């Protein structure tokens, strides 16, 4: 399964493409669509639509995972973000993708283990899990996190469906086993790297990550 994660934005739109084969997750590509911030909103939306169409044709994902709506104090910013999401959802639908949406806090908990994690922490963990040569830009890292969250969730759903088809409802123990089994395997060396980075961040900020 190939999935594209999209982090909406009218100025900088992050995207990331991952592929899952069995329990193995492979990074295929990622990037950021940067629009002309001096251009009218309508022109920026055209840029997003045009460039996203090219990306979809190149990588041919089956699923589009998009960051869901969240509360914003700035009504104008929320409205602009809503415009970008509309363009993204329309482009994904026209490409025939199965579309899923995930709340920002859920994505952060899935990847970092904390719903209030900042962008640097998300980028750090994504870099370690996917074994990237360097951290992606924050918008692209968020998009990769959204894609990985979907792969984790879809793996869990597949196991739940298989369990249900065997007869009867799955027991709590079966649910727990399925949840553990769906997570991508992180090598011990990478786990140590994540722990060291978190400890360093904790020491420098004086608060837990």
Residue frames as a rotation matrix with the C-alpha (Angstrom) as fourth column:
UNK 1
0.577 0.817 0.000 0.00
0.817 -0.577 0.000 0.00
0.000 0.000 -1.000 0.00
UNK 2
-0.632 -0.707 0.317 1.26
0.707 -0.694 -0.137 3.46
0.317 0.137 0.939 -0.94
UNK 3
0.493 0.782 -0.381 -0.11
0.869 -0.462 0.176 6.41
-0.038 -0.418 -0.908 1.03
UNK 4
-0.403 -0.544 0.736 0.48
0.485 -0.809 -0.332 10.13
0.776 0.224 0.590 0.72
UNK 5
0.071 0.355 -0.932 0.26
0.960 -0.277 -0.033 12.25
-0.270 -0.893 -0.360 3.85
UNK 6
-0.163 -0.049 0.985 -0.63
0.568 -0.821 0.053 15.92
0.807 0.569 0.161 3.43
UNK 7
-0.281 0.018 -0.959 -0.13
0.858 -0.444 -0.260 18.74
-0.430 -0.896 0.110 5.92
UNK 8
0.398 0.556 0.730 -2.36
0.874 -0.471 -0.118 21.55
0.278 0.685 -0.674 4.58
UNK 9
-0.054 -0.366 -0.929 -1.20
0.529 -0.800 0.284 25.14
-0.847 -0.476 0.237 4.28
UNK 10
0.887 0.422 0.187 -1.66
0.384 -0.451 -0.805 28.05
-0.256 0.786 -0.563 1.89
UNK 11
0.636 -0.741 -0.214 1.97
-0.759 -0.651 -0.002 29.16
-0.137 0.163 -0.977 2.14
UNK 12
-0.549 -0.815 -0.188 3.79
-0.819 0.569 -0.078 25.89
0.170 0.111 -0.979 2.76
UNK 13
0.625 0.777 0.073 2.08
-0.780 0.623 0.054 22.56
-0.004 -0.091 0.996 2.14
UNK 14
-0.423 -0.827 0.370 3.92
-0.828 0.519 0.213 19.46
-0.368 -0.216 -0.904 3.31
UNK 15
0.703 0.604 -0.376 3.59
-0.698 0.686 -0.203 16.09
0.135 0.406 0.904 1.65
UNK 16
-0.414 -0.831 0.371 5.16
-0.858 0.492 0.145 12.68
-0.303 -0.259 -0.917 2.22
UNK 17
0.474 0.541 -0.695 4.80
-0.777 0.629 -0.040 9.31
0.415 0.559 0.718 0.52
UNK 18
-0.426 -0.543 0.723 5.28
-0.805 0.593 -0.028 5.98
-0.414 -0.594 -0.690 2.31
UNK 19
0.090 0.429 -0.899 4.79
-0.702 0.667 0.248 2.38
0.706 0.609 0.362 1.24
UNK 20
-0.081 -0.066 0.994 3.93
-0.864 0.502 -0.037 -0.58
-0.497 -0.862 -0.098 3.45
UNK 21
0.080 0.053 -0.995 4.69
-0.622 0.783 -0.008 -4.14
0.779 0.620 0.096 2.43
UNK 22
0.069 0.025 -0.997 3.71
0.607 0.792 0.062 -6.54
0.791 -0.610 0.039 5.18
UNK 23
0.726 0.125 -0.677 5.06
0.666 -0.378 0.644 -4.94
-0.175 -0.918 -0.357 8.35
UNK 24
-0.339 -0.939 -0.061 7.81
0.851 -0.334 0.405 -3.06
-0.400 0.085 0.912 6.55
UNK 25
0.798 0.541 -0.265 7.36
0.412 -0.811 -0.415 0.69
-0.440 0.222 -0.870 5.97
UNK 26
-0.210 -0.879 0.429 9.51
0.945 -0.070 0.318 2.34
-0.250 0.472 0.845 3.29
UNK 27
0.165 0.162 -0.973 10.02
0.066 -0.986 -0.153 6.05
-0.984 -0.038 -0.174 2.69
UNK 28
0.261 0.001 0.965 9.49
0.931 0.262 -0.252 6.93
-0.253 0.965 0.068 -0.98
UNK 29
-0.461 -0.384 0.800 9.53
0.620 -0.785 -0.019 10.73
0.635 0.487 0.600 -1.15
UNK 30
0.272 0.584 -0.765 8.62
0.895 -0.445 -0.022 13.93
-0.353 -0.679 -0.644 0.64
UNK 31
-0.650 -0.505 0.567 8.64
0.677 -0.724 0.133 17.66
0.343 0.471 0.813 0.02
UNK 32
-0.235 0.551 -0.801 6.97
0.535 -0.615 -0.580 21.01
-0.812 -0.564 -0.150 0.50
UNK 33
0.007 0.333 0.943 4.88
0.930 -0.348 0.116 22.99
0.367 0.876 -0.312 -1.96
UNK 34
-0.464 -0.238 -0.853 5.90
0.592 -0.800 -0.099 26.61
-0.659 -0.551 0.512 -1.43
UNK 35
0.369 0.662 0.652 3.51
0.925 -0.329 -0.189 29.19
0.090 0.673 -0.734 -2.85
UNK 36
-0.558 -0.481 0.676 4.14
0.473 -0.854 -0.217 32.85
0.682 0.199 0.704 -3.61
UNK 37
-0.346 0.418 -0.840 3.16
0.910 -0.068 -0.408 34.55
-0.228 -0.906 -0.357 -0.37
UNK 38
-0.766 0.056 -0.640 2.66
-0.079 -0.997 0.007 37.85
-0.638 0.056 0.768 -2.20
UNK 39
-0.881 0.460 -0.110 0.15
-0.055 0.133 0.990 36.31
0.470 0.878 -0.092 -4.62
UNK 40
-0.168 0.908 0.384 -3.60
-0.951 -0.252 0.178 36.39
0.258 -0.335 0.906 -4.02
UNK 41
-0.277 0.108 0.955 -5.06
-0.608 0.750 -0.261 33.41
-0.744 -0.653 -0.142 -2.18
UNK 42
0.759 0.649 0.041 -6.77
-0.365 0.477 -0.800 32.13
-0.539 0.592 0.599 -5.33
UNK 43
0.534 -0.635 -0.558 -3.45
-0.680 0.069 -0.730 31.93
0.502 0.769 -0.395 -7.19
UNK 44
-0.473 -0.711 0.520 -1.81
-0.881 0.379 -0.283 30.09
0.004 -0.592 -0.806 -4.30
UNK 45
0.119 0.614 0.781 -4.63
-0.471 0.727 -0.500 27.55
-0.874 -0.308 0.375 -4.32
UNK 46
0.892 0.138 -0.430 -4.07
-0.451 0.277 -0.848 26.99
0.002 0.951 0.309 -8.05
UNK 47
-0.031 -0.987 -0.156 -0.37
-0.868 0.104 -0.486 26.35
0.496 0.120 -0.860 -7.34
UNK 48
-0.417 -0.059 0.907 -1.27
-0.730 0.616 -0.295 23.80
-0.541 -0.785 -0.300 -4.67
UNK 49
0.573 0.747 0.336 -3.71
-0.355 0.596 -0.720 22.00
-0.738 0.293 0.607 -6.97
UNK 50
0.767 -0.298 -0.569 -1.32
-0.576 0.072 -0.814 21.93
0.284 0.952 -0.116 -9.94
UNK 51
-0.261 -0.965 0.033 1.73
-0.860 0.217 -0.462 20.71
0.438 -0.149 -0.886 -8.02
UNK 52
-0.271 0.229 0.935 -0.23
-0.666 0.656 -0.354 18.17
-0.694 -0.719 -0.026 -5.99
UNK 53
0.802 0.586 -0.113 -1.61
-0.458 0.484 -0.746 16.72
-0.383 0.650 0.656 -9.21
UNK 54
0.362 -0.767 -0.529 1.95
-0.695 0.156 -0.702 16.18
0.621 0.622 -0.477 -10.50
UNK 55
-0.531 -0.571 0.626 2.99
-0.847 0.362 -0.389 14.49
-0.004 -0.737 -0.676 -7.24
UNK 56
0.164 0.696 0.699 0.00
-0.564 0.648 -0.512 12.12
-0.810 -0.310 0.499 -7.35
UNK 57
0.885 0.152 -0.440 0.70
-0.463 0.380 -0.801 11.12
0.045 0.912 0.407 -10.94
UNK 58
0.021 -0.974 -0.224 4.36
-0.783 0.123 -0.609 10.43
0.621 0.188 -0.761 -10.13
UNK 59
-0.785 -0.435 0.441 3.88
-0.618 0.504 -0.604 8.31
0.041 -0.746 -0.664 -7.01
UNK 60
-0.254 0.779 -0.573 0.36
-0.428 0.441 0.789 6.88
0.867 0.446 0.222 -7.59
UNK 61
-0.941 -0.042 0.335 -0.72
-0.331 0.300 -0.895 6.44
-0.063 -0.953 -0.296 -3.96
UNK 62
-0.547 0.788 -0.283 -3.87
0.499 0.578 0.645 4.49
0.672 0.212 -0.709 -3.11
UNK 63
0.384 0.646 -0.659 -4.71
0.912 -0.153 0.381 6.49
0.145 -0.747 -0.648 0.00
UNK 64
-0.241 -0.404 0.882 -4.56
0.160 -0.913 -0.375 10.16
0.957 0.051 0.285 0.92
UNK 65
0.165 0.220 -0.961 -4.16
0.974 0.116 0.194 10.91
0.154 -0.969 -0.195 4.64
UNK 66
-0.134 -0.087 0.987 -4.86
0.261 -0.964 -0.049 14.54
0.956 0.251 0.152 5.51
UNK 67
-0.926 -0.185 -0.329 -4.53
0.366 -0.233 -0.901 16.47
0.090 -0.955 0.283 8.74
UNK 68
-0.051 0.998 -0.040 -8.00
0.938 0.061 0.340 17.07
0.342 -0.021 -0.940 10.16
UNK 69
0.220 0.244 0.945 -9.53
0.054 -0.970 0.238 20.35
0.974 -0.002 -0.227 11.25
UNK 70
-0.254 -0.276 -0.927 -8.45
0.937 0.166 -0.306 21.79
0.238 -0.947 0.216 14.58
UNK 71
0.733 0.582 -0.353 -9.47
0.667 -0.717 0.204 24.79
-0.134 -0.385 -0.913 16.68
UNK 72
-0.387 -0.832 0.398 -7.73
0.854 -0.486 -0.187 28.04
0.349 0.267 0.898 15.72
UNK 73
-0.093 0.305 -0.948 -7.98
0.699 -0.658 -0.280 31.35
-0.709 -0.689 -0.152 17.57
UNK 74
-0.648 -0.203 -0.734 -7.31
-0.312 -0.808 0.500 33.31
-0.694 0.553 0.460 14.37
UNK 75
0.297 0.890 0.346 -10.50
0.076 0.339 -0.938 33.05
-0.952 0.304 0.033 12.31
UNK 76
0.620 -0.092 -0.779 -8.83
-0.733 -0.423 -0.533 34.39
-0.281 0.902 -0.329 9.16
UNK 77
-0.493 -0.862 -0.115 -6.04
-0.865 0.471 0.175 31.81
-0.096 0.186 -0.978 9.32
UNK 78
-0.497 0.390 0.775 -8.57
-0.049 0.879 -0.474 29.05
-0.867 -0.273 -0.418 9.94
UNK 79
0.608 0.765 -0.214 -10.58
-0.215 -0.101 -0.971 30.15
-0.764 0.636 0.103 6.90
UNK 80
0.266 -0.594 -0.759 -7.49
-0.964 -0.167 -0.206 30.11
-0.005 0.787 -0.617 4.66
UNK 81
-0.745 -0.532 0.402 -6.53
-0.568 0.822 0.036 26.68
-0.349 -0.201 -0.915 5.94
UNK 82
-0.030 0.840 0.542 -10.06
0.001 0.542 -0.840 25.52
-1.000 -0.024 -0.017 5.17
UNK 83
0.667 0.203 -0.716 -9.65
-0.657 -0.292 -0.695 26.72
-0.351 0.935 -0.062 1.57
UNK 84
-0.300 -0.881 -0.366 -6.41
-0.949 0.313 0.026 24.74
0.092 0.356 -0.930 1.23
UNK 85
-0.668 0.102 0.737 -8.00
-0.251 0.902 -0.352 21.62
-0.701 -0.420 -0.576 2.70
UNK 86
0.418 0.908 0.004 -10.87
-0.235 0.112 -0.966 21.91
-0.877 0.403 0.260 0.23
UNK 87
0.441 -0.355 -0.824 -8.48
-0.896 -0.130 -0.424 22.03
0.043 0.926 -0.376 -2.73
UNK 88
-0.643 -0.750 0.156 -6.49
-0.763 0.644 -0.050 19.07
-0.063 -0.151 -0.986 -1.35
UNK 89
-0.392 0.567 0.724 -9.55
-0.132 0.744 -0.655 16.91
-0.910 -0.353 -0.217 -0.70
UNK 90
0.654 0.653 -0.381 -10.96
-0.440 -0.081 -0.894 17.68
-0.615 0.753 0.234 -4.16
UNK 91
0.113 -0.702 -0.703 -7.67
-0.974 0.062 -0.219 16.80
0.197 0.710 -0.676 -5.89
UNK 92
-0.789 -0.401 0.466 -7.33
-0.530 0.828 -0.183 13.55
-0.313 -0.391 -0.866 -3.94
UNK 93
-0.011 0.882 0.470 -10.94
-0.123 0.466 -0.876 12.62
-0.992 -0.067 0.104 -4.70
UNK 94
0.663 0.247 -0.707 -10.53
-0.679 -0.198 -0.707 13.34
-0.314 0.949 0.036 -8.40
UNK 95
-0.294 -0.856 -0.425 -7.47
-0.920 0.373 -0.116 11.09
0.258 0.357 -0.898 -8.41
UNK 96
0.388 0.587 -0.710 -9.63
-0.394 0.802 0.448 8.28
0.833 0.106 0.543 -7.02
UNK 97
-0.681 -0.715 -0.159 -7.83
-0.131 0.332 -0.934 7.99
0.721 -0.615 -0.320 -3.69
UNK 98
0.349 0.633 -0.691 -9.35
0.696 0.318 0.643 6.64
0.627 -0.706 -0.330 -0.51
UNK 99
-0.196 -0.393 0.898 -9.25
-0.163 -0.890 -0.426 9.67
0.967 -0.230 0.110 1.81
UNK 100
0.338 0.215 -0.916 -8.69
0.841 0.368 0.397 9.57
0.422 -0.905 -0.056 5.57
UNK 101
0.239 -0.218 0.946 -8.36
-0.236 -0.958 -0.161 12.45
0.942 -0.185 -0.280 8.04
UNK 102
0.171 -0.290 -0.942 -6.45
0.857 0.516 -0.003 12.43
0.487 -0.806 0.336 11.34
UNK 103
0.968 0.221 0.123 -6.52
0.120 -0.829 0.547 15.01
0.222 -0.515 -0.828 14.12
UNK 104
0.309 -0.915 0.261 -3.14
-0.437 -0.380 -0.815 16.70
0.845 0.138 -0.517 14.83
UNK 105
0.090 -0.259 0.962 -3.08
-0.994 0.036 0.103 15.54
-0.061 -0.965 -0.254 18.45
UNK 106
0.843 0.264 0.468 -3.75
-0.254 0.963 -0.085 11.94
-0.473 -0.048 0.880 17.40
UNK 107
0.794 -0.603 -0.079 -0.86
0.077 0.230 -0.970 12.04
0.603 0.764 0.229 14.92
UNK 108
0.062 -0.806 0.588 1.52
-0.731 -0.438 -0.523 13.39
0.679 -0.397 -0.617 17.56
UNK 109
0.305 0.102 0.947 0.48
-0.845 0.488 0.220 10.76
-0.439 -0.867 0.235 20.09
UNK 110
0.983 0.125 0.137 0.89
-0.046 0.879 -0.474 8.04
-0.180 0.459 0.870 17.47
UNK 111
0.621 -0.781 0.062 4.39
0.177 0.063 -0.982 9.12
0.763 0.621 0.178 16.47
UNK 112
-0.277 -0.772 0.572 5.93
-0.375 -0.461 -0.804 10.84
0.885 -0.437 -0.162 19.50
UNK 113
-0.385 0.200 -0.901 3.71
0.722 0.673 -0.159 9.52
0.575 -0.712 -0.404 22.29
UNK 114
-0.496 0.216 -0.841 2.53
0.609 -0.604 -0.514 12.97
-0.618 -0.768 0.168 23.35
UNK 115
0.284 0.760 0.584 -0.32
0.955 -0.171 -0.242 15.00
-0.084 0.626 -0.775 21.86
UNK 116
0.931 0.049 -0.363 1.38
0.091 -0.991 0.099 18.31
-0.354 -0.126 -0.927 22.67
UNK 117
0.078 -0.962 0.261 4.70
0.737 0.232 0.635 17.48
-0.672 0.143 0.727 20.95
UNK 118
0.359 -0.005 -0.933 6.19
-0.371 -0.919 -0.138 20.30
-0.857 0.395 -0.332 18.91
UNK 119
0.924 0.077 -0.374 7.27
-0.381 0.166 -0.909 20.17
-0.008 0.983 0.183 15.26
UNK 120
0.028 -0.994 -0.102 10.96
-0.940 0.009 -0.340 19.62
0.339 0.106 -0.935 16.09
UNK 121
-0.374 -0.109 0.921 10.14
-0.646 0.743 -0.175 16.56
-0.665 -0.660 -0.348 18.16
UNK 122
0.683 0.668 0.296 7.96
-0.195 0.557 -0.807 15.13
-0.704 0.493 0.511 15.39
UNK 123
0.733 -0.459 -0.502 10.72
-0.605 -0.105 -0.789 15.69
0.309 0.882 -0.354 12.82
UNK 124
-0.255 -0.882 0.396 13.30
-0.967 0.235 -0.099 14.07
-0.006 -0.408 -0.913 15.10
UNK 125
-0.151 0.264 0.953 11.28
-0.382 0.873 -0.303 10.90
-0.912 -0.410 -0.031 15.64
UNK 126
0.870 0.489 -0.058 10.22
-0.207 0.256 -0.944 10.63
-0.447 0.834 0.324 11.98
UNK 127
0.385 -0.819 -0.425 13.87
-0.868 -0.164 -0.469 10.94
0.314 0.549 -0.774 10.91
UNK 128
-0.504 -0.601 0.620 14.83
-0.803 0.590 -0.081 8.09
-0.317 -0.538 -0.781 13.23
UNK 129
0.139 0.648 0.749 11.91
-0.239 0.756 -0.610 5.78
-0.961 -0.094 0.260 12.38
UNK 130
0.951 0.308 0.032 12.27
-0.024 0.177 -0.984 6.18
-0.308 0.935 0.176 8.62
UNK 131
0.243 -0.957 0.160 16.08
0.632 0.281 0.722 6.32
-0.736 -0.074 0.673 8.77
UNK 132
0.917 0.116 0.382 16.26
0.369 -0.611 -0.700 9.52
0.152 0.783 -0.603 6.78
UNK 133
0.033 -0.994 0.101 19.70
0.853 -0.025 -0.521 11.05
0.521 0.103 0.847 6.11
UNK 134
-0.962 -0.270 0.047 18.58
0.208 -0.832 -0.515 14.37
0.178 -0.485 0.856 7.62
UNK 135
-0.430 0.855 -0.291 15.44
0.505 -0.039 -0.862 15.81
-0.749 -0.517 -0.415 9.23
UNK 136
-0.281 0.418 0.864 12.84
0.894 -0.214 0.394 16.99
0.350 0.883 -0.314 6.70
UNK 137
-0.807 0.181 0.562 11.38
-0.229 -0.973 -0.016 20.48
0.544 -0.141 0.827 6.80
UNK 138
-0.864 0.420 0.277 8.74
-0.235 0.151 -0.960 20.64
-0.445 -0.895 -0.032 9.51
UNK 139
0.019 0.929 -0.371 5.81
-0.916 -0.133 -0.380 20.67
-0.402 0.347 0.848 7.06
UNK 140
0.022 -0.093 -0.995 7.12
-0.700 0.709 -0.082 17.57
0.713 0.699 -0.049 5.26
UNK 141
-0.919 -0.380 -0.105 7.87
-0.175 0.632 -0.755 15.84
0.353 -0.675 -0.647 8.59
UNK 142
-0.514 0.813 0.275 4.28
-0.572 -0.086 -0.816 16.45
-0.639 -0.577 0.509 9.70
UNK 143
0.260 0.616 -0.743 3.02
-0.964 0.205 -0.167 15.00
0.049 0.760 0.648 6.41
UNK 144
-0.394 -0.485 -0.780 5.16
-0.413 0.852 -0.321 11.88
0.821 0.196 -0.536 6.83
UNK 145
-0.960 0.076 0.269 3.84
-0.239 0.277 -0.931 11.54
-0.145 -0.958 -0.248 10.38
UNK 146
-0.068 0.995 -0.076 0.27
-0.848 -0.098 -0.520 11.68
-0.525 0.029 0.851 9.07
UNK 147
0.193 0.077 -0.978 1.05
-0.805 0.583 -0.113 9.01
0.561 0.809 0.175 6.46
UNK 148
-0.738 -0.551 -0.390 2.69
-0.219 0.742 -0.634 6.78
0.638 -0.382 -0.668 9.07
UNK 149
-0.701 0.574 0.423 -0.27
-0.536 -0.033 -0.844 7.23
-0.470 -0.818 0.330 11.41
UNK 150
0.294 0.839 -0.458 -2.57
-0.948 0.196 -0.250 5.97
-0.120 0.507 0.853 8.66
UNK 151
-0.089 -0.383 -0.919 -0.38
-0.531 0.799 -0.282 2.94
0.843 0.463 -0.274 7.95
UNK 152
-0.961 -0.237 0.141 -0.42
-0.230 0.411 -0.882 2.08
0.151 -0.880 -0.450 11.65
UNK 153
-0.376 0.902 0.212 -4.19
-0.685 -0.116 -0.720 2.51
-0.625 -0.415 0.661 11.85
UNK 154
0.318 0.514 -0.797 -4.90
-0.928 0.341 -0.151 0.56
0.194 0.788 0.585 8.66
UNK 155
-0.531 -0.575 -0.622 -2.68
-0.386 0.818 -0.427 -2.30
0.754 0.013 -0.656 9.82
UNK 156
-0.903 0.267 0.336 -4.67
-0.283 0.217 -0.934 -2.47
-0.322 -0.939 -0.121 13.04
UNK 157
-0.005 0.976 -0.216 -7.99
-0.876 -0.109 -0.470 -2.42
-0.482 0.186 0.856 11.13
UNK 158
0.028 -0.046 -0.999 -6.86
-0.780 0.624 -0.050 -5.28
0.625 0.780 -0.019 8.87
UNK 159
-0.862 -0.404 -0.307 -5.97
-0.124 0.754 -0.645 -7.42
0.492 -0.518 -0.700 11.86
UNK 160
-0.666 0.698 0.263 -9.26
-0.452 -0.096 -0.887 -6.60
-0.594 -0.709 0.380 13.56
UNK 161
0.173 0.746 -0.643 -11.18
-0.982 0.081 -0.170 -7.56
-0.075 0.661 0.746 10.41
UNK 162
-0.296 -0.368 -0.881 -9.29
-0.494 0.849 -0.189 -10.83
0.818 0.380 -0.433 10.15
UNK 163
-0.992 -0.072 0.105 -10.02
-0.125 0.414 -0.902 -11.55
0.022 -0.907 -0.420 13.79
UNK 164
-0.339 0.940 0.039 -13.73
-0.695 -0.223 -0.684 -10.79
-0.634 -0.259 0.729 13.37
UNK 165
0.113 0.387 -0.915 -14.04
-0.947 0.321 0.019 -12.96
0.301 0.864 0.403 10.26
UNK 166
-0.737 -0.461 -0.495 -12.80
-0.303 0.879 -0.368 -15.95
0.604 -0.121 -0.787 12.21
UNK 167
0.003 0.853 -0.522 -15.99
0.449 0.465 0.763 -15.82
0.894 -0.236 -0.382 14.27
UNK 168
0.515 0.300 -0.803 -17.17
0.856 -0.135 0.499 -13.75
0.041 -0.944 -0.326 17.22
UNK 169
0.901 -0.182 0.394 -15.91
-0.167 -0.983 -0.073 -10.44
0.400 0.000 -0.916 18.55
UNK 170
0.015 -0.974 -0.224 -12.21
0.208 0.222 -0.952 -10.06
0.978 -0.032 0.206 19.35
UNK 171
0.613 0.129 -0.780 -11.28
0.773 0.106 0.625 -10.27
0.164 -0.986 -0.035 22.99
UNK 172
0.954 -0.292 -0.060 -9.44
-0.258 -0.910 0.326 -7.40
-0.150 -0.296 -0.943 24.77
UNK 173
0.234 -0.917 0.323 -6.26
0.004 0.333 0.943 -9.50
-0.972 -0.220 0.082 24.64
UNK 174
0.108 -0.137 0.985 -6.63
0.932 0.359 -0.052 -9.89
-0.347 0.923 0.166 20.86
UNK 175
0.909 0.243 0.339 -7.14
0.346 -0.893 -0.287 -6.15
0.233 0.378 -0.896 20.47
UNK 176
0.726 -0.684 -0.069 -3.98
-0.384 -0.487 0.785 -5.50
-0.570 -0.543 -0.616 22.47
UNK 177
0.015 -0.738 0.675 -1.96
0.412 0.620 0.668 -7.99
-0.911 0.268 0.314 20.43
UNK 178
0.401 0.201 0.894 -3.20
0.916 -0.101 -0.388 -6.46
0.012 0.974 -0.224 17.18
UNK 179
0.999 -0.019 0.048 -2.31
-0.021 -0.999 0.046 -2.95
0.047 -0.047 -0.998 18.35
UNK 180
0.403 -0.911 0.090 1.21
-0.310 -0.043 0.950 -4.06
-0.861 -0.411 -0.299 19.26
UNK 181
0.027 -0.392 0.920 1.69
0.658 0.699 0.279 -6.03
-0.752 0.598 0.277 16.05
UNK 182
0.723 0.370 0.583 0.73
0.690 -0.388 -0.611 -3.13
0.000 0.844 -0.536 13.75
UNK 183
0.813 -0.429 -0.393 3.51
-0.256 -0.870 0.421 -0.80
-0.522 -0.242 -0.818 14.91
UNK 184
0.742 -0.613 -0.272 6.57
-0.232 0.146 -0.962 -0.54
0.630 0.776 -0.033 12.62
UNK 185
0.759 -0.513 -0.401 9.60
0.650 0.561 0.512 -2.27
-0.038 -0.649 0.759 14.05
UNK 186
0.798 -0.533 0.279 12.26
-0.477 -0.843 -0.248 0.16
0.368 0.065 -0.928 15.23
UNK 187
0.303 -0.762 -0.572 15.79
0.363 0.647 -0.670 -1.27
0.881 -0.005 0.473 15.52
UNK 188
0.593 -0.096 -0.799 17.33
0.803 -0.003 0.596 -1.09
-0.059 -0.995 0.075 19.03
UNK 189
-0.500 -0.865 -0.036 20.03
0.853 -0.499 0.150 1.31
-0.148 0.044 0.988 17.79
UNK 190
-0.517 0.401 0.756 17.38
0.260 -0.768 0.585 3.71
0.816 0.499 0.293 16.51
UNK 191
0.605 0.737 -0.301 15.40
0.478 -0.034 0.878 3.40
0.636 -0.675 -0.373 19.76
UNK 192
0.154 -0.651 -0.743 18.55
0.946 -0.119 0.300 4.36
-0.284 -0.750 0.598 21.65
UNK 193
-0.757 -0.438 0.485 19.03
0.602 -0.757 0.256 7.38
0.255 0.485 0.836 19.37
UNK 194
0.029 0.868 0.496 15.48
0.222 -0.490 0.843 8.56
0.975 0.086 -0.206 20.05
UNK 195
0.689 0.222 -0.690 15.94
0.685 0.110 0.720 8.12
0.236 -0.969 -0.076 23.82
UNK 196
-0.287 -0.887 -0.361 19.20
0.925 -0.355 0.138 10.08
-0.251 -0.294 0.922 23.78
UNK 197
-0.690 0.064 0.721 17.66
0.376 -0.819 0.433 12.93
0.618 0.570 0.541 21.79
UNK 198
0.403 0.910 0.097 14.66
0.289 -0.227 0.930 13.10
0.869 -0.347 -0.354 24.14
UNK 199
0.473 -0.311 -0.824 16.94
0.877 0.076 0.474 13.12
-0.085 -0.947 0.309 27.19
UNK 200
-0.632 -0.766 0.118 19.00
0.775 -0.622 0.115 15.94
-0.015 0.164 0.986 25.65
UNK 201
-0.382 0.587 0.714 15.90
0.198 -0.702 0.684 17.97
0.903 0.403 0.151 24.90
UNK 202
0.628 0.623 -0.466 14.59
0.540 0.082 0.838 17.38
0.560 -0.778 -0.285 28.42
UNK 203
0.072 -0.708 -0.702 17.83
0.966 -0.125 0.225 18.65
-0.247 -0.695 0.676 29.92
UNK 204
-0.803 -0.452 0.388 17.97
0.566 -0.783 0.259 21.76
0.186 0.428 0.884 27.77
UNK 205
-0.323 0.779 0.538 14.33
-0.020 -0.574 0.819 22.80
0.946 0.254 0.201 28.26
UNK 206
-0.918 -0.089 0.387 13.92
-0.380 -0.086 -0.921 21.70
0.115 -0.992 0.045 31.84
UNK 207
-0.012 0.947 0.320 10.68
-0.809 0.179 -0.560 19.88
-0.588 -0.265 0.764 31.06
UNK 208
-0.343 -0.105 0.933 9.79
0.171 0.970 0.172 16.46
-0.924 0.219 -0.315 29.68
UNK 209
-0.926 0.022 -0.378 9.23
-0.373 -0.212 0.903 15.96
-0.060 0.977 0.204 25.95
